[in-house]
Amino acid sequence: MSLSKLREQIDAIDREWIKLLKQRLDVAKQIASVKKNNRMPILDLEREERMKAEIRRLAQEQQINEHMVEEIFHLVIFYTKQEMLYRT
């Protein structure tokens, strides 16, 4: 396969990833709204720890560098919390 075709595949994957991040943020905002309406705390550190464990497990399962995946999800979770706390 040519370099340009491979790059097109990467670009398509990146576009899909961005769409999924947007969906994730939208759902997180809905969760924040439900929590606020029910006077529940926005942050749930126990859930966050379970998510991190699951992310590590999935990285191992897919044979992806765990540290890389954890770093990416750390940023995703950080910015998701920002959206939940300050934009809902």
Stockholm file with secondary structure:
# STOCKHOLM 1.0

chainA/1-88         MSLSKLREQIDAIDREWIKLLKQRLDVAKQIASVKKNNRMPILDLEREERMKAEIRRLAQEQQINEHMVEEIFHLVIFYTKQEMLYRT
#=GR chainA/1-88 SS CCHHHHHHHHHHHHHHHHHHHHHHHHHHHHHHHHHHHTTCCSCCHHHHHHHHHHHHHHHHHTTCCHHHHHHHHHHHHHHHHHHHHHCC
#=GC SS_cons        CCHHHHHHHHHHHHHHHHHHHHHHHHHHHHHHHHHHHTTCCSCCHHHHHHHHHHHHHHHHHTTCCHHHHHHHHHHHHHHHHHHHHHCC
//
